[in-house]
Amino acid sequence: MVITTTPLRAQMRQASRIRNVSSRTEYIYIHMVAGFAAHFRRSPDRASPH
């Protein structure tokens, strides 16, 4: 099984490491963004207020 990492997820992980957040916090942030994307049925970088 191959798991691909999206550019947005990779950017979030890198930013988390730069900010020295815990691995649990990083997991929660990514999980919440994934939930946001699932709710709106689109990538968070393409979501808009309209």
mmCIF file of the N, C-alpha and C atoms, coordinates in Angstrom:
data_MODEL
# 
_entry.id   MODEL 
# 
loop_
_atom_site.group_PDB 
_atom_site.id 
_atom_site.type_symbol 
_atom_site.label_atom_id 
_atom_site.label_alt_id 
_atom_site.label_comp_id 
_atom_site.label_asym_id 
_atom_site.label_entity_id 
_atom_site.label_seq_id 
_atom_site.pdbx_PDB_ins_code 
_atom_site.Cartn_x 
_atom_site.Cartn_y 
_atom_site.Cartn_z 
_atom_site.occupancy 
_atom_site.B_iso_or_equiv 
_atom_site.pdbx_formal_charge 
_atom_site.auth_seq_id 
_atom_site.auth_comp_id 
_atom_site.auth_asym_id 
_atom_site.auth_atom_id 
_atom_site.pdbx_PDB_model_num 
ATOM 1   N N  . MET A 1 1  ? 0.851   -1.185 0.000  1.00 0.00 ? 1  MET A N  1 
ATOM 2   C CA . MET A 1 1  ? 0.000   0.000  0.000  1.00 0.00 ? 1  MET A CA 1 
ATOM 3   C C  . MET A 1 1  ? 0.886   1.235  0.000  1.00 0.00 ? 1  MET A C  1 
ATOM 4   N N  . VAL A 1 2  ? 0.625   2.134  -0.916 1.00 0.00 ? 2  VAL A N  1 
ATOM 5   C CA . VAL A 1 2  ? 1.397   3.359  -1.035 1.00 0.00 ? 2  VAL A CA 1 
ATOM 6   C C  . VAL A 1 2  ? 0.553   4.522  -0.539 1.00 0.00 ? 2  VAL A C  1 
ATOM 7   N N  . ILE A 1 3  ? 1.108   5.266  0.389  1.00 0.00 ? 3  ILE A N  1 
ATOM 8   C CA . ILE A 1 3  ? 0.417   6.448  0.910  1.00 0.00 ? 3  ILE A CA 1 
ATOM 9   C C  . ILE A 1 3  ? 1.116   7.672  0.351  1.00 0.00 ? 3  ILE A C  1 
ATOM 10  N N  . THR A 1 4  ? 0.357   8.507  -0.331 1.00 0.00 ? 4  THR A N  1 
ATOM 11  C CA . THR A 1 4  ? 0.937   9.727  -0.880 1.00 0.00 ? 4  THR A CA 1 
ATOM 12  C C  . THR A 1 4  ? 0.628   10.888 0.049  1.00 0.00 ? 4  THR A C  1 
ATOM 13  N N  . THR A 1 5  ? 1.549   11.804 0.125  1.00 0.00 ? 5  THR A N  1 
ATOM 14  C CA . THR A 1 5  ? 1.373   12.996 0.941  1.00 0.00 ? 5  THR A CA 1 
ATOM 15  C C  . THR A 1 5  ? 1.126   14.174 0.016  1.00 0.00 ? 5  THR A C  1 
ATOM 16  N N  . THR A 1 6  ? 0.036   14.895 0.280  1.00 0.00 ? 6  THR A N  1 
ATOM 17  C CA . THR A 1 6  ? -0.271  16.060 -0.534 1.00 0.00 ? 6  THR A CA 1 
ATOM 18  C C  . THR A 1 6  ? 0.705   17.180 -0.191 1.00 0.00 ? 6  THR A C  1 
ATOM 19  N N  . PRO A 1 7  ? 0.904   18.100 -1.113 1.00 0.00 ? 7  PRO A N  1 
ATOM 20  C CA . PRO A 1 7  ? 1.793   19.228 -0.821 1.00 0.00 ? 7  PRO A CA 1 
ATOM 21  C C  . PRO A 1 7  ? 1.331   20.042 0.390  1.00 0.00 ? 7  PRO A C  1 
ATOM 22  N N  . LEU A 1 8  ? 0.020   20.197 0.549  1.00 0.00 ? 8  LEU A N  1 
ATOM 23  C CA . LEU A 1 8  ? -0.489  20.959 1.697  1.00 0.00 ? 8  LEU A CA 1 
ATOM 24  C C  . LEU A 1 8  ? -0.175  20.250 3.010  1.00 0.00 ? 8  LEU A C  1 
ATOM 25  N N  . ARG A 1 9  ? -0.353  18.930 3.042  1.00 0.00 ? 9  ARG A N  1 
ATOM 26  C CA . ARG A 1 9  ? -0.051  18.178 4.261  1.00 0.00 ? 9  ARG A CA 1 
ATOM 27  C C  . ARG A 1 9  ? 1.440   18.240 4.580  1.00 0.00 ? 9  ARG A C  1 
ATOM 28  N N  . ALA A 1 10 ? 2.270   18.118 3.553  1.00 0.00 ? 10 ALA A N  1 
ATOM 29  C CA . ALA A 1 10 ? 3.722   18.201 3.760  1.00 0.00 ? 10 ALA A CA 1 
ATOM 30  C C  . ALA A 1 10 ? 4.106   19.582 4.291  1.00 0.00 ? 10 ALA A C  1 
ATOM 31  N N  . GLN A 1 11 ? 3.468   20.626 3.770  1.00 0.00 ? 11 GLN A N  1 
ATOM 32  C CA . GLN A 1 11 ? 3.741   21.991 4.229  1.00 0.00 ? 11 GLN A CA 1 
ATOM 33  C C  . GLN A 1 11 ? 3.305   22.148 5.686  1.00 0.00 ? 11 GLN A C  1 
ATOM 34  N N  . MET A 1 12 ? 2.163   21.584 6.042  1.00 0.00 ? 12 MET A N  1 
ATOM 35  C CA . MET A 1 12 ? 1.695   21.667 7.430  1.00 0.00 ? 12 MET A CA 1 
ATOM 36  C C  . MET A 1 12 ? 2.650   20.938 8.372  1.00 0.00 ? 12 MET A C  1 
ATOM 37  N N  . ARG A 1 13 ? 3.121   19.759 7.955  1.00 0.00 ? 13 ARG A N  1 
ATOM 38  C CA . ARG A 1 13 ? 4.040   19.001 8.798  1.00 0.00 ? 13 ARG A CA 1 
ATOM 39  C C  . ARG A 1 13 ? 5.354   19.747 8.985  1.00 0.00 ? 13 ARG A C  1 
ATOM 40  N N  . GLN A 1 14 ? 5.849   20.351 7.910  1.00 0.00 ? 14 GLN A N  1 
ATOM 41  C CA . GLN A 1 14 ? 7.098   21.109 8.008  1.00 0.00 ? 14 GLN A CA 1 
ATOM 42  C C  . GLN A 1 14 ? 6.913   22.311 8.934  1.00 0.00 ? 14 GLN A C  1 
ATOM 43  N N  . ALA A 1 15 ? 5.803   23.018 8.802  1.00 0.00 ? 15 ALA A N  1 
ATOM 44  C CA . ALA A 1 15 ? 5.542   24.176 9.660  1.00 0.00 ? 15 ALA A CA 1 
ATOM 45  C C  . ALA A 1 15 ? 5.428   23.749 11.123 1.00 0.00 ? 15 ALA A C  1 
ATOM 46  N N  . SER A 1 16 ? 4.821   22.593 11.364 1.00 0.00 ? 16 SER A N  1 
ATOM 47  C CA . SER A 1 16 ? 4.698   22.088 12.733 1.00 0.00 ? 16 SER A CA 1 
ATOM 48  C C  . SER A 1 16 ? 6.068   21.791 13.330 1.00 0.00 ? 16 SER A C  1 
ATOM 49  N N  . ARG A 1 17 ? 6.934   21.223 12.528 1.00 0.00 ? 17 ARG A N  1 
ATOM 50  C CA . ARG A 1 17 ? 8.280   20.901 13.024 1.00 0.00 ? 17 ARG A CA 1 
ATOM 51  C C  . ARG A 1 17 ? 9.090   22.167 13.281 1.00 0.00 ? 17 ARG A C  1 
ATOM 52  N N  . ILE A 1 18 ? 8.938   23.156 12.422 1.00 0.00 ? 18 ILE A N  1 
ATOM 53  C CA . ILE A 1 18 ? 9.648   24.424 12.615 1.00 0.00 ? 18 ILE A CA 1 
ATOM 54  C C  . ILE A 1 18 ? 9.186   25.078 13.918 1.00 0.00 ? 18 ILE A C  1 
ATOM 55  N N  . ARG A 1 19 ? 7.884   24.995 14.185 1.00 0.00 ? 19 ARG A N  1 
ATOM 56  C CA . ARG A 1 19 ? 7.320   25.599 15.404 1.00 0.00 ? 19 ARG A CA 1 
ATOM 57  C C  . ARG A 1 19 ? 7.506   24.712 16.636 1.00 0.00 ? 19 ARG A C  1 
ATOM 58  N N  . ASN A 1 20 ? 8.077   23.525 16.420 1.00 0.00 ? 20 ASN A N  1 
ATOM 59  C CA . ASN A 1 20 ? 8.401   22.601 17.504 1.00 0.00 ? 20 ASN A CA 1 
ATOM 60  C C  . ASN A 1 20 ? 7.161   22.182 18.299 1.00 0.00 ? 20 ASN A C  1 
ATOM 61  N N  . VAL A 1 21 ? 6.057   21.912 17.595 1.00 0.00 ? 21 VAL A N  1 
ATOM 62  C CA . VAL A 1 21 ? 4.864   21.411 18.273 1.00 0.00 ? 21 VAL A CA 1 
ATOM 63  C C  . VAL A 1 21 ? 5.019   19.905 18.473 1.00 0.00 ? 21 VAL A C  1 
ATOM 64  N N  . SER A 1 22 ? 4.285   19.367 19.430 1.00 0.00 ? 22 SER A N  1 
ATOM 65  C CA . SER A 1 22 ? 4.381   17.937 19.707 1.00 0.00 ? 22 SER A CA 1 
ATOM 66  C C  . SER A 1 22 ? 3.768   17.142 18.554 1.00 0.00 ? 22 SER A C  1 
ATOM 67  N N  . SER A 1 23 ? 4.141   15.879 18.474 1.00 0.00 ? 23 SER A N  1 
ATOM 68  C CA . SER A 1 23 ? 3.614   15.026 17.409 1.00 0.00 ? 23 SER A CA 1 
ATOM 69  C C  . SER A 1 23 ? 2.100   14.869 17.556 1.00 0.00 ? 23 SER A C  1 
ATOM 70  N N  . ARG A 1 24 ? 1.598   14.867 18.772 1.00 0.00 ? 24 ARG A N  1 
ATOM 71  C CA . ARG A 1 24 ? 0.147   14.773 18.999 1.00 0.00 ? 24 ARG A CA 1 
ATOM 72  C C  . ARG A 1 24 ? -0.561  16.022 18.478 1.00 0.00 ? 24 ARG A C  1 
ATOM 73  N N  . THR A 1 25 ? -0.016  17.194 18.745 1.00 0.00 ? 25 THR A N  1 
ATOM 74  C CA . THR A 1 25 ? -0.593  18.439 18.248 1.00 0.00 ? 25 THR A CA 1 
ATOM 75  C C  . THR A 1 25 ? -0.580  18.455 16.727 1.00 0.00 ? 25 THR A C  1 
ATOM 76  N N  . GLU A 1 26 ? 0.521   18.029 16.133 1.00 0.00 ? 26 GLU A N  1 
ATOM 77  C CA . GLU A 1 26 ? 0.619   17.956 14.672 1.00 0.00 ? 26 GLU A CA 1 
ATOM 78  C C  . GLU A 1 26 ? -0.468  17.032 14.118 1.00 0.00 ? 26 GLU A C  1 
ATOM 79  N N  . TYR A 1 27 ? -0.644  15.878 14.747 1.00 0.00 ? 27 TYR A N  1 
ATOM 80  C CA . TYR A 1 27 ? -1.669  14.934 14.318 1.00 0.00 ? 27 TYR A CA 1 
ATOM 81  C C  . TYR A 1 27 ? -3.060  15.573 14.396 1.00 0.00 ? 27 TYR A C  1 
ATOM 82  N N  . ILE A 1 28 ? -3.349  16.249 15.495 1.00 0.00 ? 28 ILE A N  1 
ATOM 83  C CA . ILE A 1 28 ? -4.667  16.864 15.679 1.00 0.00 ? 28 ILE A CA 1 
ATOM 84  C C  . ILE A 1 28 ? -4.908  17.949 14.643 1.00 0.00 ? 28 ILE A C  1 
ATOM 85  N N  . TYR A 1 29 ? -3.915  18.813 14.399 1.00 0.00 ? 29 TYR A N  1 
ATOM 86  C CA . TYR A 1 29 ? -4.068  19.861 13.388 1.00 0.00 ? 29 TYR A CA 1 
ATOM 87  C C  . TYR A 1 29 ? -4.389  19.261 12.022 1.00 0.00 ? 29 TYR A C  1 
ATOM 88  N N  . ILE A 1 30 ? -3.622  18.242 11.627 1.00 0.00 ? 30 ILE A N  1 
ATOM 89  C CA . ILE A 1 30 ? -3.836  17.633 10.315 1.00 0.00 ? 30 ILE A CA 1 
ATOM 90  C C  . ILE A 1 30 ? -5.192  16.935 10.267 1.00 0.00 ? 30 ILE A C  1 
ATOM 91  N N  . HIS A 1 31 ? -5.572  16.285 11.359 1.00 0.00 ? 31 HIS A N  1 
ATOM 92  C CA . HIS A 1 31 ? -6.868  15.622 11.424 1.00 0.00 ? 31 HIS A CA 1 
ATOM 93  C C  . HIS A 1 31 ? -8.014  16.638 11.287 1.00 0.00 ? 31 HIS A C  1 
ATOM 94  N N  . MET A 1 32 ? -7.903  17.777 11.929 1.00 0.00 ? 32 MET A N  1 
ATOM 95  C CA . MET A 1 32 ? -8.950  18.799 11.851 1.00 0.00 ? 32 MET A CA 1 
ATOM 96  C C  . MET A 1 32 ? -9.056  19.389 10.438 1.00 0.00 ? 32 MET A C  1 
ATOM 97  N N  . VAL A 1 33 ? -7.936  19.604 9.799  1.00 0.00 ? 33 VAL A N  1 
ATOM 98  C CA . VAL A 1 33 ? -7.958  20.119 8.428  1.00 0.00 ? 33 VAL A CA 1 
ATOM 99  C C  . VAL A 1 33 ? -8.562  19.071 7.486  1.00 0.00 ? 33 VAL A C  1 
ATOM 100 N N  . ALA A 1 34 ? -8.265  17.805 7.719  1.00 0.00 ? 34 ALA A N  1 
ATOM 101 C CA . ALA A 1 34 ? -8.862  16.737 6.907  1.00 0.00 ? 34 ALA A CA 1 
ATOM 102 C C  . ALA A 1 34 ? -10.380 16.711 7.098  1.00 0.00 ? 34 ALA A C  1 
ATOM 103 N N  . GLY A 1 35 ? -10.837 16.924 8.320  1.00 0.00 ? 35 GLY A N  1 
ATOM 104 C CA . GLY A 1 35 ? -12.271 16.993 8.582  1.00 0.00 ? 35 GLY A CA 1 
ATOM 105 C C  . GLY A 1 35 ? -12.921 18.180 7.892  1.00 0.00 ? 35 GLY A C  1 
ATOM 106 N N  . PHE A 1 36 ? -12.239 19.306 7.896  1.00 0.00 ? 36 PHE A N  1 
ATOM 107 C CA . PHE A 1 36 ? -12.712 20.502 7.191  1.00 0.00 ? 36 PHE A CA 1 
ATOM 108 C C  . PHE A 1 36 ? -12.876 20.195 5.707  1.00 0.00 ? 36 PHE A C  1 
ATOM 109 N N  . ALA A 1 37 ? -11.862 19.557 5.124  1.00 0.00 ? 37 ALA A N  1 
ATOM 110 C CA . ALA A 1 37 ? -11.892 19.221 3.698  1.00 0.00 ? 37 ALA A CA 1 
ATOM 111 C C  . ALA A 1 37 ? -13.025 18.250 3.392  1.00 0.00 ? 37 ALA A C  1 
ATOM 112 N N  . ALA A 1 38 ? -13.231 17.275 4.259  1.00 0.00 ? 38 ALA A N  1 
ATOM 113 C CA . ALA A 1 38 ? -14.300 16.304 4.044  1.00 0.00 ? 38 ALA A CA 1 
ATOM 114 C C  . ALA A 1 38 ? -15.667 16.978 4.128  1.00 0.00 ? 38 ALA A C  1 
ATOM 115 N N  . HIS A 1 39 ? -15.829 17.888 5.073  1.00 0.00 ? 39 HIS A N  1 
ATOM 116 C CA . HIS A 1 39 ? -17.106 18.585 5.234  1.00 0.00 ? 39 HIS A CA 1 
ATOM 117 C C  . HIS A 1 39 ? -17.462 19.398 3.987  1.00 0.00 ? 39 HIS A C  1 
ATOM 118 N N  . PHE A 1 40 ? -16.504 20.136 3.460  1.00 0.00 ? 40 PHE A N  1 
ATOM 119 C CA . PHE A 1 40 ? -16.756 20.996 2.305  1.00 0.00 ? 40 PHE A CA 1 
ATOM 120 C C  . PHE A 1 40 ? -16.496 20.298 0.970  1.00 0.00 ? 40 PHE A C  1 
ATOM 121 N N  . ARG A 1 41 ? -16.031 19.050 1.032  1.00 0.00 ? 41 ARG A N  1 
ATOM 122 C CA . ARG A 1 41 ? -15.777 18.242 -0.162 1.00 0.00 ? 41 ARG A CA 1 
ATOM 123 C C  . ARG A 1 41 ? -14.832 18.912 -1.148 1.00 0.00 ? 41 ARG A C  1 
ATOM 124 N N  . ARG A 1 42 ? -13.810 19.533 -0.609 1.00 0.00 ? 42 ARG A N  1 
ATOM 125 C CA . ARG A 1 42 ? -12.767 20.137 -1.437 1.00 0.00 ? 42 ARG A CA 1 
ATOM 126 C C  . ARG A 1 42 ? -11.521 20.361 -0.600 1.00 0.00 ? 42 ARG A C  1 
ATOM 127 N N  . SER A 1 43 ? -10.420 20.551 -1.274 1.00 0.00 ? 43 SER A N  1 
ATOM 128 C CA . SER A 1 43 ? -9.158  20.785 -0.592 1.00 0.00 ? 43 SER A CA 1 
ATOM 129 C C  . SER A 1 43 ? -9.221  22.117 0.157  1.00 0.00 ? 43 SER A C  1 
ATOM 130 N N  . PRO A 1 44 ? -8.644  22.196 1.346  1.00 0.00 ? 44 PRO A N  1 
ATOM 131 C CA . PRO A 1 44 ? -8.671  23.454 2.098  1.00 0.00 ? 44 PRO A CA 1 
ATOM 132 C C  . PRO A 1 44 ? -8.052  24.626 1.352  1.00 0.00 ? 44 PRO A C  1 
ATOM 133 N N  . ASP A 1 45 ? -7.073  24.358 0.481  1.00 0.00 ? 45 ASP A N  1 
ATOM 134 C CA . ASP A 1 45 ? -6.469  25.468 -0.263 1.00 0.00 ? 45 ASP A CA 1 
ATOM 135 C C  . ASP A 1 45 ? -7.385  25.973 -1.380 1.00 0.00 ? 45 ASP A C  1 
ATOM 136 N N  . ARG A 1 46 ? -8.482  25.270 -1.652 1.00 0.00 ? 46 ARG A N  1 
ATOM 137 C CA . ARG A 1 46 ? -9.444  25.735 -2.650 1.00 0.00 ? 46 ARG A CA 1 
ATOM 138 C C  . ARG A 1 46 ? -10.747 26.175 -2.029 1.00 0.00 ? 46 ARG A C  1 
ATOM 139 N N  . ALA A 1 47 ? -10.851 26.139 -0.716 1.00 0.00 ? 47 ALA A N  1 
ATOM 140 C CA . ALA A 1 47 ? -12.079 26.570 -0.029 1.00 0.00 ? 47 ALA A CA 1 
ATOM 141 C C  . ALA A 1 47 ? -12.144 28.095 -0.020 1.00 0.00 ? 47 ALA A C  1 
ATOM 142 N N  . SER A 1 48 ? -13.355 28.588 -0.078 1.00 0.00 ? 48 SER A N  1 
ATOM 143 C CA . SER A 1 48 ? -13.554 30.039 -0.051 1.00 0.00 ? 48 SER A CA 1 
ATOM 144 C C  . SER A 1 48 ? -14.792 30.335 0.799  1.00 0.00 ? 48 SER A C  1 
ATOM 145 N N  . PRO A 1 49 ? -14.955 31.583 1.232  1.00 0.00 ? 49 PRO A N  1 
ATOM 146 C CA . PRO A 1 49 ? -16.105 31.926 2.052  1.00 0.00 ? 49 PRO A CA 1 
ATOM 147 C C  . PRO A 1 49 ? -17.437 31.877 1.285  1.00 0.00 ? 49 PRO A C  1 
ATOM 148 N N  . HIS A 1 50 ? -17.383 31.756 -0.018 1.00 0.00 ? 50 HIS A N  1 
ATOM 149 C CA . HIS A 1 50 ? -18.627 31.765 -0.808 1.00 0.00 ? 50 HIS A CA 1 
ATOM 150 C C  . HIS A 1 50 ? -19.101 30.405 -1.042 1.00 0.00 ? 50 HIS A C  1 
# 
